[in-house]
Amino acid sequence: MTVFMTSAAQAETTKILALGDSLTAGYGLPQGEGFVPQLEAALIQQGLDVQVVNAGVSGDTSAGGAARLGWILTDDIDVAMVALGGNDMLRGISPDETQRNLAAILTELQDKGIPTLLIGVLASSNFGEGYRADFEQVFPDLAQEFSVDLFPNFLDGIASAGSFADARRLYLQADGLHPNPQGVALIVDKIVPSVVSLVR
C-alpha cells in the first residue's frame, strides 16, 4: 500500500525542464544555491508540487541546446523553460542563427505538447547597436511565432535592484557576469510568477 501511494504522489509532481547555460546550471555557486534549487523551493512555497530538472550547461550556446535536447527531453517532462542565447551574444553569433536554433528547440517542445517559457537575453553594445537590436528582437519574435510565454530578461531581478554599480557589487560574483546566491534570489523572485502561471 505504501509503495502504491508513493507512486501516485510522484505521478502528480509537475516536472519542469530548465534548459540553459551557466546561469541555469548555477556556475560558481554552492550546491543548493543556484537558480534551479532556489526556483524549485520558491515554487513549492507557492503550493506547487514540482521538480525542476537542471539541464543547464556552462558555456552552452543555442546550437548546443538544440543538439542535446533530444536526449534530455524524457517522457515525464511536463513543462519547459528555455534560457539560452547569452553565450551566442557574447561570441557575436548571428541573431539569425540564434533564432534558427531556438526555433528548432521550440518546435521540438511544441511537437511534444510541452508548455514552454522562453527566457530572453539582453545584448551588450560590443557588436554595435544594430546587432543588439536584432539580437534582442529574436525572443519576442519567437514567442509570437510559437505562441509561448516570454520572460524578456533572465537577469531582470538584478537589473531592477538599483544602480549598475550597486547591482554588480552586491549581486554578482567576482567575474561580474554570474549572480551570487543573493542575486539568484532576486532573479527567482522576478521569474516565479511567470513559471507559476505556466504550471497552473
Steps between C-alpha positions, in 0.01 A plus 500: 500500500781740586670437167176573314446830681857610433462430127174694488660797672791495256262487206342827612830687515547746213844452349652819358796488262734798540705507178775757512862596549713593802229729641268201518773256604596709807857573397728586793232445765481253790266207451145601579553872434478508120206601285337157477491409871395853600226501236373158604486609865315820408244310292440253781443797733230608254325171566607323181616139494794533260842368418731723297753309290831680456589474131739791512849460351760771554616653174213353301365683197160474336655251254623285788160507665327400178747214449449347844128559549406165349671294768401712801135538400364193677136397488437619856574867427182707539622858458816659357699818547743599225773738616763501226665768291733674745809324366386560142494870578840499673651327195330728249310215337255618237154573643357308204693190604389536861142537382523185286642297789241620751226440244618140469479461878154654519379285210611183677331607823185603315487167316495325837229734634722641774404849627812718484634821649755671276748709699664788317848647514600864475799565276798723565597768250842342434396398148313822426149627552369321192614164631355572842160596360488199266606258773252622758219484243557125455316414822171691458488389135532134601251536784246636254576242231467202736236651733714442809533713810799738509703622795701774325820507708644221715691754712204732549497447876855632528450771239208634703688498829662842473791663323729291281791551739298392802355198320845389385646537849215344695354234275766375260800276550853635454486435124228765466288264288349232722266565794591416857239328721338834585485590132340167418236567765410827324484326162277226638271748673438676167449189290286294740165656396564409135588142590203465735269621225647250256473205740144579605 
